[in-house]
Amino acid sequence: MTRATTVRAVLAAAVLLVSVFITLTMSPRLGLDLQGGTRMVLQAKDSATVEADRETTDRTLEVLRQRIDSLGVAEPVLARSGEDRIIVELPDVQDPRQAAAVIGRTAQLSFHEVLGAVPPGTDTAPETGEKRLILPDEQGTRLDLGPSRLSGAGVKDATAFFEAQQAAGWTVKLDFHKDAGKDWTKLTGEAACHPAGDERRRVAIVLDEKVISSPQVDPSVGCQAGLPSGGTQITGSFTAKEARDLALLIKGGALPVPVEIVEQRTVGPTLGAAAIDASAQAALIGAAATALFITFVYRLFGALAAVALAAYGVISYAALVGLGVTLTLPGLAGFVLAIGMAVDANVLVFERAREECQDRPTRTLRSALTTGFQKAFSAVADSNITTLLAAGLLFFLGSGPVKGFGVTLAIGVIASMFSALVIARALTEIAAGSRFVSDYRGVNGIARPGSVRTWLTRKDPQLFRKPVRWLVISTVLVAVAVAGIVVRGVDLGVEFTGGRLVEYSTSRPVDVETARSTLADAGFGDAEITTAGDGDISVRTGKLDNDGEHALRTALATEGGETTKVRDELIGPSLGDELRRNALIALGVAVLVQLAYLAVRFRWTFAVGSVIAMVHDVIIVVGAFAWLGRPVDGIFLAALLTVIGYSVNDSVVVFDRVRELWAGNRKTPLATIARRAVLQTVPRTVNTGMGALFILVALAVLGGDSLTDFALALLIGIVVGTWSSVFTAVPGALVLERTTTAPPPVPGKSSRRARAPRRDPLDNGARV
């Protein structure tokens, strides 16, 4: 065993030990869609400048944090997003009405002197004609209030308690800050100058332009003496809940600016548990099928790659847990998907090693394996970098769960490279040093060509005699997809259109027509009713607040019995427009970034060919969803950007081989070089695609509605991407080379009488 192999083995063992320790001692941080709860995105409605936006949002966040802490929610999460948005996550909160009522109120508390009572219809001062502040008190008496003398910001503390001795019931005790306490003493002292029973002896306490209490100053308080700042109690026939909520609002203080809910998601814990179980089953079944497949194809070395695959699962999971990444449902799907993609690097290496053994049968197994790792490294690096670019776009341009998918995918890519280039290499190099493994070709699985390679060698198909034909077929496929988009339309999800989508589970089965008529009778005639998984009812409406949702659920319960909310998504129209705009920006940036990277790494014609194939794949996936009537939402966007990474990944592998072969023989026509490159990389493409398909089929079958569309988009994308990397990207590059590049002159001869190049036995006659 060489020194390099020893270093790799020690490094692999150390990383695995640390990963196992983290896995056994730390628990994952689950997102709300896996543990159940409510997620809100609040947006400040009034802001002046960018600096003021940030400062105001930070102050608002601190006020909200105090209020939510007082609600008793376990481990709430609050974070500022951008300049004027705040993300609030409330685990285990299934009914967001109470939380929204508390955290969303501005709580503009103020204390006013009472100038007297006025009859109905009187709104202006008789002397000046100015508009007066007139509000009804608890009994409906219209009070004429003077200017605000004290704001809620001056309240230091507020406590709700039950006053049994004086029969006052539930009251709220106030404690003021020092300067505000002086203002309170002065205000009550002035009111005490009026006789007992006079309306002017009252002090009105106003919350959000509503008089919540207007007590008389006690007769024992003398004129200008006032009440002490720490002995004030608000009474108003409160219930226990009303008193506690009032104390909470006053203690939390007023929000610096009003806020509105632009996004709200509520997920029941049963959906989260089911999603975790389904993803775990899909991961186990898909990973087992992938391991069996690569073991069947590559024998012993395939089995060692399966061991490295298991190590990859442990390492990536430990990285997610150790870094404190919140694991969301799309993130969980990304983790499962990365298992299938993790075999790609191993397949690239093993296929290169097979080529070395086929070209030079006398070389040793260790030498062929080492050369395979060396020659495959550039393709491995380029393909994984393109996937990382897609993951980065998901993180920076996505929102909510889509960001989690981007983080998980990026961690999976890095862990897969480590498992392939360090763990798998150490295991296979140790095995290759064994005489038994080296001598028996049927055991190691590398020294013999695979069945796909053998078939291609025997048939030797002439793929690119007329490359335009393949482009015509791709154009027809794109036309069919565009027809679906035009004829059927794209069913944009609530995330992109705004509105509310609620999914209910009923104790009694309710068909769609019954639910539609029931909700129409209750005033929800514009609601779109569909069935979800396991007979659940999905309701999609336009603008609908929390009270309206409660009324909708109550109406549905008349037919369905006990009705439980499984999922609830509310997106404001402004956020929907922004998400739709960001989705288009993400796709545009993805195309430009991939084009720039490929242009730097390869010829510009190769880059354009890859981007043409990428756009081809995106249009076909969107068109397929249009024809199938499936929704296009944020999870679909995550799948689409992953398809982009996968498509470019495949094209990179092919063009990397074209670059390598062309550099070794510039005299050979590019069409011949491209054909050789495609035939040499087809085994890798087929074997890698099969590994990903096992995982995706398991997700589609076992993942439920929440993951089916995600898996379906990727299944279509992988099949179409495999086609386009060969029959769209390569023909496109050949056509561009033919139209923009003149044939190079033969070195050493005059360009006027250039000698025809030597006929290659595999030349198909095409020239560029």
ZAMARGU-4260 file (C-alpha; in steps of 0.2 Angstrom, whole numbers, plus 5000, padded with zeros to 4 digits):
<rodrens>
0) 5000/5000/5000 | 5007/5017/4995 | 5009/5032/5006 | 4996/5041/4997 | 4984/5027/4999
5) 4988/5026/5018 | 4985/5045/5020 | 4968/5043/5011 | 4963/5028/5022 | 4968/5038/5038
10) 4958/5053/5032 | 4943/5043/5028 | 4943/5034/5044 | 4945/5051/5054 | 4931/5059/5045
15) 4920/5044/5047 | 4923/5043/5066 | 4919/5061/5068 | 4903/5059/5057 | 4897/5044/5067
20) 4900/5053/5084 | 4890/5068/5078 | 4876/5057/5071 | 4875/5047/5088 | 4876/5063/5099
25) 4866/5077/5090 | 4849/5078/5084 | 4844/5086/5067 | 4835/5102/5067 | 4818/5099/5058
30) 4809/5113/5049 | 4791/5116/5052 | 4786/5106/5037 | 4793/5091/5046 | 4788/5094/5064
35) 4772/5104/5062 | 4769/5122/5066 | 4767/5139/5058 | 4778/5150/5048 | 4774/5168/5044
40) 4783/5181/5034 | 4779/5199/5040 | 4783/5215/5030 | 4784/5232/5037 | 4772/5243/5027
45) 4779/5261/5031 | 4797/5265/5028 | 4806/5280/5022 | 4824/5276/5018 | 4835/5261/5017
50) 4844/5265/5033 | 4828/5268/5042 | 4820/5251/5035 | 4834/5241/5043 | 4834/5250/5059
55) 4815/5250/5060 | 4814/5231/5056 | 4827/5227/5069 | 4817/5236/5082 | 4801/5228/5076
60) 4809/5211/5077 | 4814/5214/5096 | 4796/5219/5100 | 4789/5203/5091 | 4802/5192/5101
65) 4796/5198/5117 | 4778/5195/5112 | 4781/5178/5106 | 4791/5173/5121 | 4777/5178/5132
70) 4765/5166/5121 | 4775/5151/5128 | 4779/5144/5111 | 4793/5131/5112 | 4809/5136/5102
75) 4802/5150/5091 | 4813/5157/5077 | 4813/5175/5072 | 4825/5182/5059 | 4826/5197/5048
80) 4825/5194/5029 | 4831/5208/5018 | 4827/5226/5024 | 4809/5226/5029 | 4803/5207/5032
85) 4804/5196/5047 | 4802/5177/5047 | 4793/5170/5062 | 4793/5151/5064 | 4781/5144/5078
90) 4783/5125/5081 | 4768/5116/5086 | 4756/5131/5083 | 4742/5124/5072 | 4730/5138/5073
95) 4739/5154/5069 | 4724/5165/5072 | 4729/5169/5090 | 4747/5171/5086 | 4743/5183/5071
100) 4731/5193/5082 | 4745/5196/5095 | 4761/5198/5085 | 4753/5208/5070 | 4744/5221/5080
105) 4753/5238/5081 | 4747/5240/5099 | 4747/5259/5099 | 4743/5262/5117 | 4740/5280/5123
110) 4733/5289/5138 | 4722/5304/5136 | 4713/5317/5146 | 4694/5317/5145 | 4687/5334/5140
115) 4669/5328/5143 | 4655/5318/5135 | 4647/5323/5119 | 4630/5318/5111 | 4629/5308/5094
120) 4633/5318/5078 | 4645/5330/5087 | 4662/5328/5079 | 4669/5346/5079 | 4673/5359/5093
125) 4659/5372/5093 | 4672/5386/5096 | 4684/5382/5082 | 4676/5369/5071 | 4691/5358/5072
130) 4690/5339/5071 | 4690/5331/5088 | 4695/5314/5094 | 4679/5306/5100 | 4678/5288/5105
135) 4665/5278/5114 | 4670/5271/5131 | 4666/5253/5138 | 4647/5258/5140 | 4646/5267/5124
140) 4647/5285/5130 | 4655/5296/5117 | 4670/5304/5125 | 4679/5320/5119 | 4697/5316/5121
145) 4712/5328/5122 | 4729/5325/5114 | 4739/5310/5119 | 4748/5314/5135 | 4758/5297/5136
150) 4762/5283/5125 | 4763/5265/5128 | 4782/5266/5126 | 4783/5273/5143 | 4776/5258/5151
155) 4790/5248/5160 | 4779/5232/5164 | 4762/5226/5163 | 4755/5211/5174 | 4738/5203/5173
160) 4731/5197/5190 | 4714/5193/5198 | 4709/5205/5211 | 4697/5195/5222 | 4696/5207/5238
165) 4689/5222/5229 | 4679/5212/5217 | 4687/5220/5202 | 4690/5204/5194 | 4704/5203/5181
170) 4715/5219/5181 | 4731/5224/5173 | 4744/5233/5184 | 4755/5245/5175 | 4773/5251/5180
175) 4780/5266/5171 | 4798/5271/5167 | 4804/5286/5177 | 4800/5300/5165 | 4784/5293/5159
180) 4779/5290/5178 | 4780/5309/5180 | 4769/5312/5165 | 4757/5299/5172 | 4756/5308/5189
185) 4754/5325/5181 | 4739/5318/5170 | 4730/5310/5184 | 4733/5325/5195 | 4725/5337/5183
190) 4710/5325/5181 | 4708/5325/5200 | 4705/5343/5200 | 4687/5340/5194 | 4673/5334/5206
195) 4669/5316/5208 | 4657/5309/5195 | 4662/5322/5182 | 4667/5315/5165 | 4683/5326/5166
200) 4689/5316/5181 | 4692/5301/5170 | 4708/5296/5161 | 4705/5287/5144 | 4717/5273/5140
205) 4716/5270/5121 | 4723/5255/5112 | 4723/5256/5093 | 4709/5269/5093 | 4698/5260/5105
210) 4695/5265/5123 | 4699/5249/5133 | 4697/5258/5150 | 4692/5275/5156 | 4693/5274/5175
215) 4689/5289/5187 | 4703/5295/5197 | 4700/5289/5215 | 4692/5303/5226 | 4706/5301/5238
220) 4718/5308/5226 | 4720/5327/5228 | 4721/5340/5214 | 4738/5341/5206 | 4744/5327/5217
225) 4741/5313/5205 | 4744/5294/5206 | 4761/5286/5209 | 4769/5278/5193 | 4769/5261/5201
230) 4752/5259/5208 | 4741/5260/5192 | 4728/5247/5188 | 4717/5245/5172 | 4700/5238/5175
235) 4687/5235/5162 | 4678/5219/5166 | 4691/5209/5157 | 4691/5190/5156 | 4707/5181/5160
240) 4712/5179/5142 | 4708/5197/5138 | 4718/5203/5153 | 4733/5192/5148 | 4733/5198/5130
245) 4732/5216/5135 | 4746/5214/5147 | 4756/5205/5134 | 4753/5219/5121 | 4757/5233/5133
250) 4773/5225/5140 | 4779/5220/5122 | 4777/5238/5117 | 4771/5246/5101 | 4778/5240/5084
255) 4788/5254/5076 | 4778/5252/5060 | 4763/5242/5056 | 4766/5225/5048 | 4756/5214/5037
260) 4757/5195/5034 | 4763/5192/5016 | 4766/5173/5018 | 4759/5160/5030 | 4762/5142/5030
265) 4755/5129/5043 | 4759/5111/5042 | 4751/5097/5053 | 4763/5086/5062 | 4755/5071/5054
270) 4761/5077/5037 | 4778/5079/5044 | 4780/5062/5051 | 4773/5054/5036 | 4785/5064/5025
275) 4800/5059/5036 | 4794/5040/5035 | 4791/5041/5016 | 4808/5049/5013 | 4817/5037/5024
280) 4809/5022/5015 | 4813/5030/4998 | 4831/5033/5004 | 4833/5015/5010 | 4825/5007/4995
285) 4833/5018/4982 | 4850/5017/4990 | 4849/4998/4991 | 4844/4997/4973 | 4858/5008/4968
290) 4870/4998/4978 | 4864/4982/4970 | 4865/4989/4953 | 4883/4996/4954 | 4888/4980/4962
295) 4881/4970/4948 | 4889/4981/4935 | 4907/4983/4943 | 4907/4967/4954 | 4920/4969/4969
300) 4924/4987/4965 | 4905/4991/4964 | 4903/4984/4981 | 4917/4995/4988 | 4908/5010/4980
305) 4892/5005/4988 | 4902/5005/5005 | 4908/5022/5000 | 4890/5027/4996 | 4885/5022/5014
310) 4899/5032/5021 | 4893/5047/5010 | 4876/5045/5018 | 4884/5046/5036 | 4895/5060/5032
315) 4882/5071/5023 | 4870/5068/5037 | 4883/5073/5050 | 4887/5089/5041 | 4869/5094/5040
320) 4867/5091/5059 | 4884/5098/5064 | 4881/5114/5054 | 4864/5116/5062 | 4856/5116/5045
325) 4837/5116/5046 | 4831/5100/5037 | 4815/5104/5027 | 4805/5093/5016 | 4813/5098/5000
330) 4830/5097/5009 | 4826/5080/5014 | 4822/5076/4996 | 4838/5084/4991 | 4847/5073/5003
335) 4839/5057/4996 | 4842/5063/4978 | 4861/5067/4981 | 4863/5048/4986 | 4859/5044/4968
340) 4870/5057/4961 | 4884/5052/4973 | 4888/5037/4962 | 4892/5048/4947 | 4910/5051/4952
345) 4913/5032/4955 | 4905/5027/4938 | 4916/5040/4929 | 4932/5033/4937 | 4927/5015/4934
350) 4923/5018/4916 | 4940/5026/4913 | 4949/5012/4921 | 4939/5000/4910 | 4945/5010/4895
355) 4963/5009/4901 | 4962/4990/4903 | 4954/4988/4886 | 4967/4999/4877 | 4982/4991/4886
360) 4977/4973/4892 | 4995/4970/4899 | 4995/4985/4912 | 4991/4981/4930 | 4975/4984/4938
365) 4982/4996/4950 | 4990/5006/4936 | 4973/5006/4926 | 4964/5012/4942 | 4976/5026/4945
370) 4975/5032/4928 | 4956/5031/4929 | 4956/5043/4944 | 4968/5055/4935 | 4959/5056/4919
375) 4941/5057/4927 | 4946/5071/4939 | 4943/5085/4927 | 4925/5078/4922 | 4921/5075/4940
380) 4927/5093/4945 | 4917/5102/4931 | 4901/5092/4933 | 4901/5095/4952 | 4905/5113/4950
385) 4890/5115/4939 | 4879/5107/4951 | 4886/5118/4965 | 4882/5133/4954 | 4864/5127/4953
390) 4863/5124/4972 | 4870/5142/4975 | 4856/5149/4964 | 4843/5140/4974 | 4850/5147/4990
395) 4852/5165/4985 | 4837/5167/4974 | 4825/5155/4982 | 4814/5157/4997 | 4809/5147/5012
400) 4811/5128/5009 | 4819/5130/4993 | 4834/5138/5001 | 4835/5122/5012 | 4836/5111/4997
405) 4850/5122/4990 | 4860/5120/5006 | 4857/5101/5007 | 4861/5098/4988 | 4878/5108/4990
410) 4883/5098/5006 | 4878/5082/4997 | 4889/5087/4982 | 4904/5090/4993 | 4902/5074/5003
415) 4900/5064/4987 | 4916/5070/4980 | 4925/5066/4996 | 4917/5049/4997 | 4922/5045/4979
420) 4939/5053/4978 | 4945/5048/4995 | 4935/5034/5003 | 4931/5024/4987 | 4949/5027/4980
425) 4957/5021/4996 | 4946/5005/4996 | 4948/5001/4978 | 4967/5004/4978 | 4969/4993/4993
430) 4959/4979/4984 | 4969/4982/4968 | 4985/4977/4977 | 4978/4960/4980 | 4985/4947/4968
435) 4968/4937/4969 | 4958/4953/4964 | 4971/4958/4951 | 4972/4941/4943 | 4953/4936/4942
440) 4945/4948/4930 | 4928/4942/4933 | 4930/4947/4952 | 4936/4965/4951 | 4924/4971/4938
445) 4936/4983/4930 | 4947/4973/4919 | 4933/4967/4908 | 4922/4979/4897 | 4904/4981/4902
450) 4890/4975/4891 | 4885/4992/4886 | 4903/4996/4880 | 4904/4979/4871 | 4888/4982/4862
455) 4893/4999/4856 | 4910/4993/4850 | 4902/4979/4840 | 4889/4990/4832 | 4899/5006/4830
460) 4884/5017/4826 | 4887/5032/4815 | 4879/5045/4825 | 4883/5062/4818 | 4883/5059/4799
465) 4870/5072/4798 | 4869/5081/4815 | 4855/5093/4809 | 4843/5078/4810 | 4845/5076/4828
470) 4842/5095/4831 | 4826/5093/4821 | 4820/5080/4832 | 4824/5091/4848 | 4815/5105/4840
475) 4799/5095/4837 | 4800/5089/4856 | 4801/5108/4861 | 4787/5112/4850 | 4776/5099/4858
480) 4781/5106/4875 | 4777/5124/4870 | 4760/5119/4863 | 4756/5112/4880 | 4761/5128/4888
485) 4750/5138/4876 | 4735/5126/4875 | 4734/5120/4893 | 4743/5134/4902 | 4754/5133/4916
490) 4746/5130/4933 | 4756/5142/4944 | 4755/5138/4962 | 4750/5150/4976 | 4768/5155/4979
495) 4768/5163/4962 | 4750/5170/4960 | 4746/5174/4978 | 4731/5168/4988 | 4728/5154/5000
500) 4729/5135/4998 | 4723/5124/5013 | 4722/5105/5014 | 4710/5097/5026 | 4708/5079/5032
505) 4690/5074/5036 | 4684/5060/5047 | 4670/5056/5034 | 4674/5055/5015 | 4668/5070/5006
510) 4668/5070/4986 | 4673/5086/4977 | 4656/5091/4971 | 4648/5090/4989 | 4663/5100/4996
515) 4661/5113/4982 | 4642/5115/4984 | 4644/5116/5003 | 4658/5129/5002 | 4648/5139/4989
520) 4633/5140/5001 | 4644/5146/5015 | 4650/5161/5003 | 4666/5153/4996 | 4659/5150/4978
525) 4676/5156/4970 | 4686/5142/4979 | 4694/5129/4969 | 4691/5112/4976 | 4702/5097/4972
530) 4706/5080/4980 | 4723/5078/4988 | 4732/5062/4994 | 4722/5049/5004 | 4705/5057/5000
535) 4710/5074/5008 | 4702/5090/5002 | 4712/5104/4995 | 4705/5121/4994 | 4713/5136/4984
540) 4706/5153/4986 | 4711/5171/4983 | 4712/5183/4997 | 4707/5174/5013 | 4712/5179/5031
545) 4713/5168/5046 | 4695/5171/5052 | 4689/5167/5034 | 4699/5151/5034 | 4691/5146/5051
550) 4674/5149/5044 | 4678/5138/5028 | 4684/5124/5039 | 4668/5125/5049 | 4657/5124/5034
555) 4667/5109/5027 | 4665/5100/5044 | 4646/5100/5042 | 4649/5087/5028 | 4665/5079/5033
560) 4664/5078/5052 | 4680/5081/5061 | 4690/5092/5050 | 4709/5093/5053 | 4720/5106/5044
565) 4735/5097/5036 | 4743/5111/5027 | 4740/5129/5025 | 4749/5141/5013 | 4745/5160/5012
570) 4755/5171/5000 | 4752/5189/4998 | 4750/5196/4981 | 4766/5207/4982 | 4776/5192/4988
575) 4769/5181/4974 | 4774/5194/4961 | 4791/5195/4969 | 4793/5176/4969 | 4788/5174/4951
580) 4800/5188/4946 | 4814/5179/4956 | 4810/5163/4948 | 4813/5170/4931 | 4828/5179/4937
585) 4835/5162/4944 | 4832/5153/4927 | 4840/5168/4918 | 4855/5169/4929 | 4857/5150/4929
590) 4858/5150/4910 | 4871/5165/4910 | 4882/5157/4924 | 4883/5140/4916 | 4886/5148/4899
595) 4901/5159/4906 | 4908/5144/4916 | 4908/5132/4901 | 4914/5146/4889 | 4929/5147/4901
600) 4932/5129/4903 | 4928/5124/4885 | 4926/5131/4868 | 4912/5144/4866 | 4904/5132/4854
605) 4903/5119/4867 | 4896/5131/4879 | 4882/5137/4868 | 4878/5118/4863 | 4877/5114/4882
610) 4866/5129/4885 | 4854/5125/4870 | 4852/5108/4878 | 4849/5115/4895 | 4835/5127/4888
615) 4828/5112/4878 | 4827/5102/4895 | 4818/5116/4904 | 4805/5119/4891 | 4801/5101/4890
620) 4799/5099/4908 | 4788/5114/4910 | 4778/5108/4895 | 4776/5091/4902 | 4769/5098/4918
625) 4757/5109/4908 | 4751/5094/4898 | 4749/5084/4914 | 4740/5098/4923 | 4753/5098/4938
630) 4756/5113/4948 | 4772/5124/4946 | 4777/5130/4963 | 4793/5133/4973 | 4797/5115/4974
635) 4795/5113/4956 | 4808/5127/4954 | 4820/5118/4965 | 4818/5103/4954 | 4820/5113/4938
640) 4836/5121/4943 | 4842/5103/4948 | 4838/5097/4931 | 4848/5112/4924 | 4863/5106/4934
645) 4861/5088/4929 | 4859/5092/4911 | 4875/5103/4911 | 4883/5089/4921 | 4880/5076/4907
650) 4885/5089/4893 | 4901/5093/4903 | 4906/5074/4903 | 4904/5072/4885 | 4913/5088/4880
655) 4927/5085/4892 | 4930/5069/4882 | 4929/5078/4866 | 4942/5091/4872 | 4953/5077/4877
660) 4952/5067/4861 | 4953/5082/4850 | 4969/5088/4859 | 4977/5071/4855 | 4973/5071/4837
665) 4969/5088/4829 | 4969/5081/4811 | 4954/5070/4815 | 4937/5078/4810 | 4927/5085/4825
670) 4912/5074/4820 | 4922/5059/4822 | 4930/5065/4838 | 4912/5069/4845 | 4906/5051/4840
675) 4920/5043/4849 | 4918/5054/4864 | 4899/5050/4865 | 4902/5031/4863 | 4915/5031/4876
680) 4904/5041/4889 | 4888/5032/4885 | 4891/5018/4898 | 4894/5032/4911 | 4878/5041/4907
685) 4868/5026/4907 | 4875/5019/4924 | 4874/5036/4932 | 4856/5039/4926 | 4850/5022/4932
690) 4857/5026/4950 | 4847/5042/4950 | 4832/5034/4943 | 4831/5021/4957 | 4830/5035/4970
695) 4818/5045/4961 | 4806/5031/4957 | 4806/5027/4975 | 4802/5045/4980 | 4788/5046/4967
700) 4780/5030/4973 | 4783/5032/4992 | 4785/5051/4994 | 4766/5056/4994 | 4759/5071/4986
705) 4772/5083/4994 | 4786/5074/4985 | 4778/5066/4969 | 4779/5082/4959 | 4797/5085/4964
710) 4802/5067/4959 | 4791/5067/4943 | 4800/5083/4937 | 4817/5076/4940 | 4812/5060/4932
715) 4807/5069/4916 | 4822/5080/4917 | 4835/5066/4919 | 4828/5056/4904 | 4827/5072/4893
720) 4844/5078/4900 | 4852/5061/4895 | 4845/5063/4877 | 4849/5081/4875 | 4867/5080/4881
725) 4871/5068/4866 | 4858/5072/4853 | 4856/5091/4856 | 4872/5098/4864 | 4884/5089/4853
730) 4875/5091/4836 | 4872/5110/4841 | 4891/5112/4844 | 4895/5103/4828 | 4884/5114/4818
735) 4891/5130/4826 | 4909/5124/4822 | 4905/5120/4804 | 4897/5137/4801 | 4910/5148/4811
740) 4927/5138/4809 | 4937/5135/4793 | 4947/5119/4791 | 4964/5121/4798 | 4979/5120/4786
745) 4990/5104/4787 | 5006/5109/4796 | 5021/5110/4785 | 5012/5112/4769 | 5007/5128/4759
750) 4989/5133/4762 | 4987/5134/4743 | 4990/5116/4740 | 4986/5108/4756 | 4986/5089/4756
755) 4971/5080/4761 | 4972/5073/4779 | 4975/5055/4781 | 4959/5045/4781 | 4954/5039/4798
760) 4946/5021/4798 | 4932/5028/4809 | 4930/5044/4799 | 4912/5046/4793 | 4917/5058/4779
765) 4910/5074/4789 | 4921/5089/4789 | 4922/5105/4799
</rodrens>
